[in-house]
């Protein structure tokens, strides 16, 4: 799939965070962000669809099932910190362009 950048995404204030997950150990797929709701905490923090979730609040997610991740997410009370990997293609450009995030920062897509 290419190389990527590791980023720390932090949100506070408790659920709802504003994103949906997909994948997990039982599906033999990396845990990824399937959907980010516009104007949500996740969107404002810069989370993008297609981001791979490496860890949640310091707990590695590579060997967790989807159900285990949901239990972990439901145990969070106020703060969510995610280490994510955002992939790049061979030309070193972002595979997923996060218009909801970048439009806020550079004024595009208004």
C-alpha positions, -999 to 999 in steps of 0.1 A, spaced: 0 0 0 29 23 4 47 42 32 30 64 57 32 89 84 25 82 121 4 108 138 -10 113 172 -47 124 173 -61 136 206 -97 144 215 -113 153 248 -148 157 262 -160 121 259 -181 103 233 -195 107 208 -162 110 190 -176 112 155 -160 83 136 -167 47 127 -142 18 126 -138 -12 104 -115 -42 103 -99 -61 132 -80 -93 139 -109 -116 130 -113 -100 96 -76 -102 89 -77 -65 82 -60 -36 100 -83 -15 121 -91 16 101 -113 46 102 -143 39 79 -162 72 83 -156 106 99 -186 127 106 -182 163 95 -179 189 123 -173 161 148 -145 160 174 -127 135 151 -130 158 121 -117 188 141 -88 167 154 -78 158 118 -88 121 117 -93 109 81 -111 80 65 -86 53 57 -63 61 86 -50 29 102 -54 28 140 -22 16 156 -31 22 193 -58 37 214 -47 54 246 -15 35 245 -30 1 239 -18 -15 206 -47 -25 183 -30 -49 159 -40 -80 177 -75 -69 188 -108 -80 174 -134 -54 164 -154 -64 195 -124 -59 218 -118 -25 203 -154 -15 209 -151 -26 245 -120 -5 248 -137 25 232 -167 22 255 -144 22 285 -130 57 277 -145 85 297 -129 119 287 -98 116 266 -90 97 235 -55 95 221 -49 75 189 -17 67 172 -26 64 135 -8 56 103 -17 77 73 -6 60 41 12 76 12 15 62 -23 47 58 -43 47 94 -54 48 104 -17 13 120 -18 -15 113 7 -37 84 -4 -66 98 15 -71 136 12 -90 149 42 -110 178 28 -129 182 61 -96 189 79 -76 208 53 -104 230 43 -104 244 78 -67 251 77 -61 264 41 -96 276 31 -103 251 3 -137 235 -4 -157 264 11 
